[in-house]
Amino acid sequence: MHIPYATQSIDDSDLEAVRQVLTGGWLTQGPAVPRFEEDFARLHGVKHAVAVSNATAGLHLACLALRVGPQSLVWTTPNSFVASANCARYCGAQVDFVDIDPTTRNMSVAALRDKLAAAERSGRLPQVVVPVHFAGLACDLAQMRQLADRYGFAILADASHAVGAQYQGAPVGAEHADISVFSFHPVKIITTAEGGLVATQRDDLAHQLRLLRSHGITRDPAHMQTPPEGAWCYEQQLLGYNYRLTDLQAALGSSQLQRLDRLHQRRIALAARYPRLLEGLPLQLPAVLPDRVSAWHLFVVELEAGVRVDRATVFRRLRDAGIGVNVHYTPIHLQPYYRALGFAPGMFPHAEAYSRRALSLPLYPDLQDAQQEQVADTLRRALQP
Ligand SMILES: *Cc1c(COP(=O)(O)O)cnc(C)c1O
């Protein structure tokens, strides 16, 4: 039987929630969307939650709300999905990267600090920095906040992996970042099929985000520039998009959120079992930090230097045995699109070394103990020369 690296968990209550929308009056953005936004905001301790069609759209809107444009410089981490960088390119901004910390695999605060000092000297400071809570482990947000306040950039956290994650006792999204963007793609922590959400504590950003999500249009008389003649009136105030979530998706999201704690606890339990099952193998395991609770989106192991089988062989052996391992990620700066912008191998050596050794093992709530043992046994054999 095939074991994927990640997959959604759908139960009868999810089916019932979607059925109720289909037999009700609204399909596109109706009452289920604000309900989902409220549910999410409550759970994550944020004032504003703006649901969007996917996290990529959310990152784009977040950049626009932060006024990223062709004159802007945006920094992110090379160890992420391409959307973390592309969002800035959509706005015409220049992108650069900050290397990772080899232990957490997140953007290195030390590297960020050095790069900021150099950028200040050359007068080219970033307007926005996009850290990514890789695999669900929060970045060093408090230290990044200090740097943000000192150098005047905004923090746009790509929290696609981090629904339910905690940092220093608070849910990710509640503190430190100006904006946090979550993804509900089926491989992530909870799903709405496609879907995403932009969270912020700032009223000004939330207002912009809501306008931008829906064509730049407002129907609220309090926000109109001309007093409306009647209830049919609306105003387009800026160039927005159709990045809305549907009621079908939002109902699924609310239903999934009700089980978030259970889903998260199962991920935590599986992540705690892996080190025991992989004991003695030449692998670097994910960091566990005392001040953070990971969402455990991914469980990534790195082949240590002494392993005499190359990663491609280990990968192929596992896939041939029906185990859906994956690699997260090829460094963004090594993608042809970014190479054409001037990036090259060797620029971010920690991210590059990590990527050559990384293997994401199956981790999702419905993964059974016996299946996890099968993954570990197969990996043990695959590491033999
Ligand atoms: C999944 C993911 C995205 C994009 O999410 P979508 O909802 O599929 O657009 C962005 N950044 C990271 C780090 C992701 O893992």
The ligand as a MOL file (V3000), in Angstrom:
LIG
                    3D

  0  0  0     0  0            999 V3000
M  V30 BEGIN CTAB
M  V30 COUNTS 15 15 0 0 0
M  V30 BEGIN ATOM
M  V30 1 C 2.1470 25.4870 0.4970 0
M  V30 2 C 3.0080 26.6780 0.6380 0
M  V30 3 C 2.7140 27.8970 0.0300 0
M  V30 4 C 1.6040 28.0730 -0.9590 0
M  V30 5 O 0.3990 27.6670 -0.4640 0
M  V30 6 P -0.8760 27.5860 -1.4280 0
M  V30 7 O -2.0310 27.6340 -0.4830 0
M  V30 8 O -0.7580 26.2770 -2.1530 0
M  V30 9 O -0.8310 28.7420 -2.3670 0
M  V30 10 C 3.5110 28.9800 0.2970 0
M  V30 11 N 4.5770 28.8800 1.1080 0
M  V30 12 C 4.9100 27.7180 1.6940 0
M  V30 13 C 6.0930 27.6790 2.6020 0
M  V30 14 C 4.1420 26.5770 1.4620 0
M  V30 15 O 4.4960 25.4190 2.0220 0
M  V30 END ATOM
M  V30 BEGIN BOND
M  V30 1 1 1 2
M  V30 2 1 2 3
M  V30 3 2 2 14
M  V30 4 1 3 4
M  V30 5 2 3 10
M  V30 6 1 4 5
M  V30 7 1 5 6
M  V30 8 2 6 7
M  V30 9 1 6 8
M  V30 10 1 6 9
M  V30 11 1 10 11
M  V30 12 2 11 12
M  V30 13 1 12 13
M  V30 14 1 12 14
M  V30 15 1 14 15
M  V30 END BOND
M  V30 END CTAB
M  END
